[in-house]
Amino acid sequence: MKLSARNVLKGTVKSVTHGAVNSEVVLELPGGAQLVSIITKHSAEDLNLAAGSTAYAVIKASNVMIAVD
C-alpha cells in the first residue's frame, strides 16, 4: 500500500471502545506513547481492530497547532 501521507506510525492497539456511531481506538507506539483516534464504528469493525492487534496511525494534516495558557 502506498500513501501520500508522510507520517505513518506503527503500533499495537491497546483498546477499542465502541459507541453507537463511533469507536475510540487507543494505539500504543514503540516507547510507550499512546495515540487516540475516533473513527466510525463500521470502520473499526471492518478493520477487525482489537486489543493486541497491530495497526498504523496515518497522519496527514496541513496544520498542527500548539497552544499554552
Backbone as CSV, one residue per row, in Angstrom:
resi,resn,N_x,N_y,N_z,CA_x,CA_y,CA_z,C_x,C_y,C_z
1,MET,0.845,-1.155,0.000,0.000,0.000,0.000,0.900,1.230,0.000
2,LYS,0.629,2.205,-0.864,1.332,3.473,-0.892,0.376,4.575,-0.481
3,LEU,0.904,5.516,0.292,0.094,6.629,0.783,0.820,7.940,0.524
4,SER,0.050,8.995,0.383,0.667,10.308,0.237,1.047,10.899,1.591
5,ALA,0.487,10.384,2.657,0.798,10.875,4.000,2.222,10.489,4.363
6,ARG,2.935,11.406,4.957,4.329,11.156,5.333,4.467,10.584,6.739
7,ASN,3.460,10.752,7.545,3.543,10.313,8.936,2.724,9.046,9.143
8,VAL,3.400,7.918,9.169,2.763,6.630,9.394,3.451,6.000,10.600
9,LEU,2.686,5.789,11.653,3.229,5.273,12.906,2.648,3.897,13.197
10,LYS,3.523,2.910,13.314,3.091,1.546,13.610,2.986,1.364,15.116
11,GLY,1.919,0.703,15.546,1.743,0.470,16.968,0.870,-0.732,17.248
12,THR,0.560,-0.909,18.501,-0.288,-2.006,18.960,-1.570,-1.414,19.537
13,VAL,-2.696,-1.968,19.135,-3.977,-1.496,19.651,-4.051,-1.856,21.130
14,LYS,-4.217,-0.833,21.953,-4.338,-1.049,23.392,-5.790,-1.275,23.787
15,SER,-6.693,-0.502,23.170,-8.115,-0.689,23.457,-8.960,-0.125,22.333
16,VAL,-10.163,-0.669,22.225,-11.175,-0.177,21.292,-12.471,-0.073,22.083
17,THR,-13.022,1.134,22.133,-14.278,1.354,22.858,-15.329,1.780,21.848
18,HIS,-16.314,0.915,21.643,-17.357,1.175,20.663,-18.486,1.992,21.268
19,GLY,-18.929,2.980,20.525,-20.132,3.727,20.874,-21.209,3.368,19.876
20,ALA,-22.285,4.101,19.876,-23.386,3.835,18.946,-22.971,4.082,17.498
21,VAL,-22.152,5.120,17.266,-21.761,5.504,15.907,-20.255,5.448,15.708
22,ASN,-19.495,5.908,16.716,-18.040,5.981,16.610,-17.365,5.037,17.584
23,SER,-16.085,4.782,17.317,-15.264,3.977,18.217,-14.002,4.754,18.556
24,GLU,-13.559,4.654,19.811,-12.298,5.244,20.232,-11.238,4.156,20.193
25,VAL,-10.165,4.417,19.466,-9.076,3.456,19.323,-7.835,4.045,19.973
26,VAL,-7.254,3.324,20.921,-6.012,3.748,21.565,-4.901,2.873,21.004
27,LEU,-3.918,3.528,20.395,-2.784,2.842,19.774,-1.541,3.149,20.590
28,GLU,-0.854,2.109,21.046,0.382,2.304,21.799,1.560,2.194,20.845
29,LEU,2.385,3.223,20.829,3.531,3.288,19.937,4.765,2.727,20.632
30,PRO,5.796,2.341,19.863,7.044,1.902,20.492,7.553,3.005,21.434
31,GLY,7.989,2.630,22.599,8.424,3.613,23.581,7.347,3.956,24.583
32,GLY,6.102,3.515,24.327,5.030,3.679,25.296,4.081,4.837,25.082
33,ALA,4.380,5.735,24.154,3.448,6.836,23.887,2.144,6.271,23.337
34,GLN,1.045,6.938,23.669,-0.259,6.493,23.184,-0.886,7.552,22.292
35,LEU,-1.564,7.086,21.275,-2.267,7.946,20.330,-3.721,7.505,20.331
36,VAL,-4.629,8.458,20.375,-6.062,8.135,20.412,-6.724,8.678,19.156
37,SER,-7.552,7.859,18.532,-8.273,8.266,17.332,-9.739,7.873,17.461
38,ILE,-10.598,8.734,16.954,-12.026,8.434,16.887,-12.345,8.129,15.427
39,ILE,-12.821,6.926,15.171,-13.208,6.520,13.815,-14.629,5.966,13.872
40,THR,-15.227,5.755,12.724,-16.580,5.208,12.742,-16.555,3.773,13.276
41,LYS,-17.635,3.389,13.917,-17.760,2.033,14.431,-17.656,1.033,13.280
42,HIS,-18.262,1.372,12.159,-18.212,0.492,10.985,-16.763,0.267,10.554
43,SER,-15.961,1.322,10.514,-14.554,1.189,10.112,-13.778,0.330,11.098
44,ALA,-14.004,0.536,12.396,-13.304,-0.253,13.411,-13.633,-1.737,13.267
45,GLU,-14.901,-2.021,13.012,-15.308,-3.418,12.823,-14.760,-3.981,11.521
46,ASP,-14.782,-3.188,10.471,-14.281,-3.631,9.170,-12.779,-3.924,9.221
47,LEU,-12.038,-3.167,10.028,-10.596,-3.367,10.179,-10.264,-4.453,11.201
48,ASN,-11.292,-5.002,11.837,-11.112,-6.032,12.875,-10.175,-5.570,13.982
49,LEU,-10.320,-4.314,14.401,-9.450,-3.780,15.439,-9.814,-4.391,16.785
50,ALA,-8.790,-4.862,17.480,-8.976,-5.446,18.804,-7.681,-5.268,19.582
51,ALA,-7.780,-5.244,20.897,-6.600,-5.105,21.738,-5.571,-6.166,21.368
52,GLY,-4.326,-5.717,21.215,-3.233,-6.633,20.881,-2.906,-6.710,19.408
53,SER,-3.811,-6.222,18.554,-3.531,-6.285,17.119,-2.630,-5.128,16.694
54,THR,-1.949,-5.314,15.570,-1.078,-4.288,15.020,-1.885,-3.383,14.104
55,ALA,-1.628,-2.078,14.198,-2.311,-1.113,13.345,-1.367,0.056,13.099
56,TYR,-1.747,0.893,12.169,-0.949,2.058,11.808,-1.778,3.321,11.979
57,ALA,-1.171,4.348,12.552,-1.784,5.670,12.591,-1.241,6.412,11.381
58,VAL,-2.120,6.862,10.522,-1.731,7.611,9.328,-2.170,9.056,9.544
59,ILE,-1.195,9.957,9.587,-1.476,11.348,9.930,-1.150,12.237,8.739
60,LYS,-2.168,12.939,8.264,-1.978,13.892,7.170,-2.730,15.154,7.559
61,ALA,-1.986,16.178,7.801,-2.610,17.448,8.207,-1.791,18.599,7.654
62,SER,-2.471,19.601,7.186,-1.758,20.758,6.677,-1.402,21.714,7.805
63,ASN,-2.068,21.573,8.955,-1.789,22.433,10.108,-1.810,21.620,11.377
64,VAL,-0.828,21.860,12.213,-0.825,21.309,13.564,-0.608,22.485,14.487
65,MET,-1.556,22.729,15.365,-1.485,23.890,16.240,-1.036,23.494,17.631
66,ILE,-0.238,24.334,18.253,0.218,24.150,19.622,-0.237,25.379,20.401
67,ALA,-0.754,25.179,21.611,-1.220,26.300,22.423,-0.793,26.088,23.868
68,VAL,-0.661,27.175,24.577,-0.398,27.144,26.012,-1.262,28.185,26.693
69,ASP,-1.465,28.050,28.007,-2.227,29.040,28.780,-1.365,30.263,29.021
